[in-house]
Amino acid sequence: QVRLVESGGGLVQTGGSLRLSCAVSGRTLSTVTMGWFRQAPGKEREFVATIGWGWNSAIRYYAEAVKGRFTISRDNAKNAVYLQMNSLKPEDSAVYYCAASLSSGVVRSAADYEYWGQGTQVTVSS
C-alpha cells in the first residue's frame, strides 16, 4: 500500500511562493511516476505537473497554466516529491494533491494515477 502525505500549503499573497512536499511510503519512490494535481471549488481536478522515474526520471511535464512558474522535483533518497510554486496568482488557489502512478512516461490523466494524498490547501490572496 502506497501512502502519500502532502504538506506546505497555506495562504500567500499574489506574486509569492510556496513549496509543497509529498512524503511517500510503502513503495520505493524511484519506481513510480509522480504527479501534482489541483482542484478549485466547483471545478474538476486538473493536472499540474508530473515527473518520471527510472530512465524517464529526467522527464518533467507541466500544464500550460503553470509552465515557467512551477517546478516539480523528487528526492529518491528521502522518498519525497516537491512542487516549488513561484509567482503565484489568485487562480492558483486550490487543494493540491500528490499522486503516484505505476505507469511510465508522461502521465497527465488523473485516471492513470493509482494512489493519492489527502490534499493541501493553497490560497493566493489578491
C-alpha positions, 0 to 999 in steps of 0.5 A: 500500500502506497501512502502519500502525505502532502504538506506546505500549503497555506495562504500567500499573497499574489506574486509569492511562493510556496513549496509543497512536499509529498512524503511517500511510503510503502513503495520505493519512490524511484519506481513510480511516476509522480504527479501534482494535481489541483482542484478549485471549488466547483471545478474538476481536478486538473493536472499540474505537473508530473515527473518520471522515474527510472530512465524517464526520471529526467522527464518533467511535464507541466500544464500550460497554466503553470509552465515557467512558474512551477517546478516539480522535483523528487528526492529518491533518497528521502522518498519525497516529491516537491512542487516549488510554486513561484509567482503565484496568482489568485487562480492558483488557489486550490487543494493540491494533491500528490499522486503516484502512478505505476505507469511510465512516461508522461502521465497527465490523466488523473485516471492513470494515477493509482494512489493519492494524498489527502490534499493541501490547501493553497490560497493566493490572496489578491 
